[in-house]
Each structure stands twice: as C-alpha cells, then as structure tokens.
Amino acid sequence: MVGLVTLSFAGCGADAPQTTANPQTLDQLARDYLVLELAMGQIDAAHVDAYFGPDALLEQARSNGWTLAQIDRGAAELNGSLRSVRNENNRLRVDGLLGRIAALRMRYQILTDQNPDFDEESEALFGAVAPDRDATYYDAVLDEIDTLLPGEAALAERVDAFRQQFTIPPDKLDAVFRAAMAECRARTLQRIELPENERFRIEYVTDKPWSGYNWYKGDSESLIQFNTDLPTSIDRAVDLGCHEGYPGHHTFNALVEQELVKKRGWIEYSLYPLFSPQSLVAEGTGNYGIQLAFPAAERVSFEREVLFPLAGLDISEADRYYALLDLLSALNFAGNEAARDYLNGDFSQEEAVDWLQRYSLSSRARAEQRLRFIETYRSYVINYNLGQALVAERVSADGASAEQRWRRFSELLVQPVVPGSLGRTLAETI
C-alpha cells in the first residue's frame, strides 16, 4: 500500500471588514480569510463548494451582511496583511492564501459585470491558461471518427445514435453505479490509505448543469449526486465513480481535511472555494484518477465482464465503441474554445451550441446542457482537461512505474495548492 506523504515546509474604510495584521497571528488572518469567502457565499450560491470549519465563522459572515464591494476591500486589505507576514517558514501557506484572495477578487470583477477576458479570468481564478486552438486542429480527429462510423447523417447524429445502444437503462442505473463505485474504491484503497470513517452517500437528481457532483460534508463524508436529465452511457459509471469518489474528489477532500486541517491546523482548507486554484488540482486529479485506477485494458475488461451484464447491454459492438471513446478523448479541449469565444462575446448562444455539436460531437440536448454549465461556471471548464493534462505530466514524468504514479498522485493530493504549481500553460506541449 502506498502510504500518505508527510510534507515538511521549510486600511479599509470603517464600513469594510477588518483584518488582523499582527505577524504572530497567521491563524487569525486565515480565519479572517474564511469570513470573506463565507460572505461571498452568501451572495454567490456557487462560490463555496464545501465548508466544514467553525460554525461561528459562518454565523459571523451571515450577520455581517457585507456587500460585494466590502468583500473586495476586505480582500485587498487582507492581501496586504498576508504579504507583510510572509517569510520563508510560512511561504507555502501564505502563497496559497494569496492565490485564493486573488481568485476571490477576480470573482468580484465577474459578479460586478467587469467582463474580464477568458484567459485573464482563468489565470486569476485557477492559475492556468488553456491552449487556444482553431477548428482545423479538430478536423483531423473528426475525419477519423467519420471513417469509424460511416453514414449519410451528420457526424454528431451518427455518434449519438451509435452511443445510444450503450445507454444504461434507468432501472439498472443504481446497480451499475454502485458496482463501479465499489471497484473504484477497492482499487484506490489498495494504494492510498484513507481515514477509517470515510464514507459516501449517493443521490440521483435532475435539472442540473452538470452530470455529477461531490458535496463534501466534512469528517470524511461525501454526498455524491448523479444527474439523470440525459441518458447515461456505460462508460460514465467508471468515469463518475472515479472522478467524484475514488481516487477523485471524495479522496482528495478527505485527505485535505486529514492532512492540512487536522494535522497541520491550516483552517483555511476547511473551506473549498470553487473558483480558486484548488479546483485545477481537484478536477485534474479527479480526471487523471480514472486512468490511474483503471489502466485501459483493465477498464475494458471490468466494464465488459461486470458492468455490461449488470446493465443488460450487448457487447458485440464494444470494440468499436472503445475505439470511438479513444478518438472522442482527443476532442476534450473543444469545449474550451466554445467557452472562450462565447464568454468573450465572439459567439452567440446558437453559435456556441453549433460549435459543441460539431467539434465535441454532442447531441443538441447535451450541447445545450454544456452551454448551461459554461454560463454558470464560466472558465471553470479548463480545470477538467487542462488540469488532467497537467496532472498527467507531473505524475507520469520520466516513464514512471505504476507504483511511482500512485505515490506522486498521493503526494499531489495533500500538497498546499499554490497558483501555478501545476504549470501556467501547456499551449506548446499538448
């Protein structure tokens, strides 16, 4: 079993939130920071992804009733206070807080309609910029898929029709998901030691802009929700089981709580601000964790031998299906282009949907759901594909063995998140 890595780290106005600048009170500055984030959460419902810190800080944020402008002024003061106490001994902790504050201030710009450029926004929020590719990059992949699934209909329609035969029947969905989650968990626990009381619950929901979500509750517990608005393909069971659970978000959050909050006493990590550099690591490890837990041949075997029978699906076209999935993975960054051009005002809603249908090969319903996600979460979309590529580069460098990849992955989960720690851009390498 790969054990956990133990890390060692060598003036607002009267109406604005106040912070403490005493050099010996970094813990108090972290508490002041939490109140600012929690105050933002009172205005922006999507902002606080998880909070399991002191109830008193949440009550303080609620009772203060700060406006966006007050939160931003408080963040500016806190930024200065943190810089004044930064030294070599607390550098990683302070830099992590500074990165979160920079993201909080960018979120203020977004919510006050200052319309930042897409790349400027993603740099400030997540510490990374995704490569910008035009349509010609994806056309070669579309040609390969066209050869794999020949026909007269539009390519997106052919892909959608072919994939429908691999849809999990609604009455089989829970059994398939639970089997996938159990295998994801078993494979992860062979490599990563988790708290003994770690646990999760599953719920099925509708009318959401996402396909799955992990709501971390603290004390090593997660609520994992799966959206059933649209048909679910058989491959999504392992994808979501790993991404939302093991070794993805549930694993990540449980280890952050154990290693950074409980052992180190870094209270700021009791809050996960969705729009922050932490998301690049969370989504990147969530997606990379799929291939880490299920190397390609092992995944195909598990799905064909366990999940296909549970779902009652025919495996006669499975080989062509997996060939299609491999090709579709090469289109992962196409959604970033739709988001960038739509949010920068270069695409209308209809043009963004058309792009997603053509270059992500989505049905219209899925393209519209994806655009709804972009409208809600904006440049967050880069965290899935760019985050995965950055994590893969870090974890699998130098021809790492399976054991080395699991160890590096484990180390990454419990490191403090500093903006740019995974790299600022891969435009020249992916």
N, C-alpha and C positions, 0 to 999 in steps of 0.2 A: 504494500500500500504506500502511495506517495503521501507523506505527512505534510502538514501545513508548514509553510515557511515562516520563521520568526524573523521579522525585519528589525534592523537596527539603523538609526538615523543619527550618524554623527550630528471745527466750528460751524455747525448748522445753526439756523435760527431757533428761537425759543419754541416754535411750533413743530420742529423736526425731532425725530427720535435721537436720543443721546447715546453715545458710546463711551466706553471706559478706556483711557489711554495709558494707564499705569503699566509700565513694562513687565511687571511680575504677574499681570492678570490676563495672560493669553486665553486662559479658560473662560474668563468673563467676556473677552472680546468674541469668543466663539459663541457664547450664549447670546450676546447682542446680535451677532450674525443670524442666529436661528430665529430670533424675534422678527428680523427683517424679512426673512424668507417666509415665515408663517404669516406675516402681514400681507405679503404678496399673494399667498394662498387664499386669503380672504377675498381678494379681488379677482384673481385668475384661478378658476377651479382646476385647471390642468396643471398648475405650477408645482404643487407638492405631490410627488409620486408616492412617497412613504414618509411617515414620521412616527417614531417610537420613543421620543425623548420626553422630558418632564412636561406634565400637563400644565404646570404653572406658566411655562413659556407660551404655550398655545393660548391660554386664557389671557395673558398679557397682550399678545398680538390681537386677539379679538377685542379686548377692551380699549386698546389704543385708538382703533379706528383710523389708522393712517391712510392718507391718500397716496396715489402713485408718486406724486411729486415729493411728498415727505419721505417715502421709502427710498427714492433715488438720492435725496440729500443725505439721508442717514447712511446709505451705502457709500457715498463719496467720503463722508467723514470716517467711516469705519475703514475704508481703503487706506486713508492716511494714517490712522492709528496702527493698523497692522504693519504698514511699511516702517513705522517708527520703532517697532519692537522686533523686527526681523533680524535674525542673526544666524550664524552657521549652525547652531544647535537646533533651531526651530524652523529652518528654511523650508523643508518639505511641507510641514504643516501650514505655515503661513502662506506659501505659494499656492497650496490647494485652496485655502480660503480666499486669496486674492483672485484666483481663477473663477471661483463661484460668484464673487462680487461683480467681476467684470460681466459675467453672464447675466446676473440679475439686472445690471444697468442696461444691458442690451435689450433685455425683455421689457424694461420700462420704455425704451425707444419704440419697440414694436407695438406695445399696447397704447402708446400715445400717437400712433399713426405717423411716425417719422420715416417710415418706409426705407429701412436700410437695404442695401444691395444684398442679394442672396449669399454671396461668398463672404462679404463683410459680416453678415449675421452669423453664419456658421462658424467663422473664425472666432468671433467673440463668445458665442454660446458653447461651442464644443472643442475649440482649439484645433480645428482642422478645416481644410478646403478640399472639396471633391474635384476630380478632373472634369473638364468641360469638353464633351465630345459631340460632334455633329452627326447627322443621320448616317453618313457614309460608313462610320465605324460599325454600325449595327447591321448594315445591309448584307454584309458577307454572312453573318450568322443567320439572317432571315433566309438567304439562299439555301443554306444547308438544311434548315427546317422545311423549306418548300420541297426539297428533294426527298426528305424523310416522310413527309405527309403530302403526297401529290394530290391535286384535285383542281376543280374549277372555281370553288368558292374562295372568298378572301382568306388569306392565310390565318388570320386571327380566328375566323369562324371554323376553319378546319382543326386548328389546335383545340379550340373549345369543345368541338364535337368529339374529337378523339379522347380528350381527357374526361369526358362525361362518363365513360364506361369504367373509370377508376374512382368514381364518387362513392363515398361511404354512405350506405342507406341510413336515414335518420334514426331508425330503431336499433342500428348497430353502432352508432357513433360513440356512445359511452363505453361500451365494451372495448372498442378499438383504442380509444384514447387511454383508457386505464391500463390496457396491456402495454401500450407504447410507453406511458409514464413509468410503469413498473420496470421495464427494461432500461430506460434512460437512467433511472435511479440506481438500479443494480450495477450498471456499468460504471457510473460515477463513484459509487461508494467503494468500488474496488480500488479506486485511485486517489480519492480525496476523502479525508476524514471530516465529517460534519458533526455539529452538535448532536448529542444523543436525542434531544427532544425535537429535532427538526421534523416538520410535518406540513401538509398542504391540504386544501380542500378544492374541489372542482365545482364550478357552476357553468351552466350554459345560458347565454344571454343573446339578445337581439338588439338591433338598432344602434350599432356601434360603428365607428370608422376604422376599427382595427379587427384583426382576426383572432388575436389572443392577447391577454393582459395578465401580468402578475401584480397583484396588490399585496405588498409585503406588510405584515401586521406587527412585526417585532417579535422577540422571543422565539426566533427561528420558525415562524409560521407564515405561510403564504395562502392567499386566496387566488386561485388561478381560474380565469374566466375564458371560455371559448365562445366566439361569436358564431351563431348558426344562421345568419342572414342569408348567406350564399352556400351552395353545395361545397362540401369539404372533400378534397382528393385524398387518397390513401396515404400519399407521401407526407401530407401535412400533419399526420399524427406524430411521427417521429420528430419532424421539424418543430412543432409546437411543444411537444413533451420535453425536448432538449432545451429549446430556447427559453421557454417560460419556467422550466423546472430544473432539470439536471443535465449538464452542469451549468445551466444558464442562470436566469435571474434569481430563482429561489436560492440556489447555491451561492451566488455572488452576494446577495443581501445577507444571508445567514452568516457568511464568513466576515463580511464587513462589520456586522454587528458584534461578532465574537472577537475579532482581532483588533479592530480600530476603536470601537466604542467601549466594549467591556474591558479589554486587556490594556489598552493604551489610554483610555479615558478621553478620547477625542470626540467630544459631544457633538460637534458639527456633523459627524457622519450618522447621527441618529435621524437626520433628515436627508432625503434624496430629492433634490430639486431636478425635475425632469429636464429643464432647459439649462444644462450645465455640462462641463467636460466629463462628468461621471457617466453620462449617457453614451458617449463614444465608446468607453470601455465596456459598459453594461451590454449594449446592443452588439458590439463587436465580439465579445466573448460569448454572448448568447448564440450568435450565428455560427461562429467558428466551433463552438462546443458540439454542434451537430456532427460535423465530420470528425472531430476528435473522439467522440464516444462511439460513432458508427463509421469506421472506415468503409469506403464504397462497397466492397464485396460483402462485408458483414451486414451492412444495412440492407442490401438487396436480398440476402438470404433470410434475414429476420422478417422483412416485410412479406416476402413470398411464402414463407413457411408458417408465419404466425398471423400477421395482420390481414393478408388477403383472405385466408379461410374464415377468420372472425367476421370480416365484412361481407363474406359470400361473393367475392369477386372472382372473375375468370382471369387466369394468369397467362392465357395464350398469347396476348399481345404485350406482356410485361417487358420483354426485352426492348421492343420499340418504344415503350413508354419511358424506360430509364434512359434510353438514348435521347429522347426528347427533353427530358429533365436536364440532362447534361448540357444540351445546347441552350436551353432557356436560361441556365445559370449565367451564360455569357452576356445576357441582356440585363443583368441585375442593375447596372448603372443608368439604364434608360429612364427610369423613374426620376432620377436626379435632374435630368435635362428638362423634363416636364415641369418639375417643381421650380427649378431656377427660372425658366422662361415665363412661367405663369406668375410667380411672385414678383418678378422684375417688371411685369407688365408687357412682356413681349408675346405672350399667348393669351387668348381669351379662354374662357372655360371650355368652350367647344373645341378649340384647337388643342388644349391640353388633353382632353379626353381622346381626341383623334390620335394624338401622338402616343398615348398609352396603349391604345388599341393596336396601333401599327407596330410600335417598337418594343412594347412589353408583351405583345400578343395576348392582351386581355380581352375578355368579353366586354361589351359596353357596360354591363352592370358592375363588373369588377373595376373597370377604369373609372367609373363614377364614384365607387367607394374609395378608390385610391386618391382621387382628387379631393374627396371629402377629408381624407386623412391629411393631405397636403394643406388644405385650408385651415385645418385645426392645429397641426403641429409644425407646419412650415418647413424650415431647413432641417428639422429633425430627421428627415428621410436619409440623410447622408450617413447616419450612425450605423445603419444596418449593413450596407455594402462596403462603404469606405472603412467603417470600424472593423468589419470582418477581415478585410484585406490587410489592414494594419496589424491586427492581432495575429493573423496567419504569418505575416512577415516576421513578427517578433518571435512567435512560438516555434516556428518550423525552420528558422535560420540554420545554416550550416549543416543541412541534412540531418536534423535532429531525429533521434530514435523516438519510438512511441513513449517510452518512459521519460525521456527528456522533454517531449512536448507536453505531457501531463504536468511535469514539475514546473516548467515555465508558465504554463497556464495557471496553475495553482498560485504561483508567486504573483502573477499579474492581478489575480482576484483580490488579494489582500494588500496591495500597494496603495498608498495615498495617490489620489488622482491629481496630477499636475497638468495644466493645459500644455499640449504639445508633446506629452510624454510618449505618445504613440506615433508621433510624426505629424507635421503640419500639412503635408500634401503628398500624394503618390502620383501626381499627374504624369511624371516621367517614367514611372515604373510599373503601372498597371494599365 
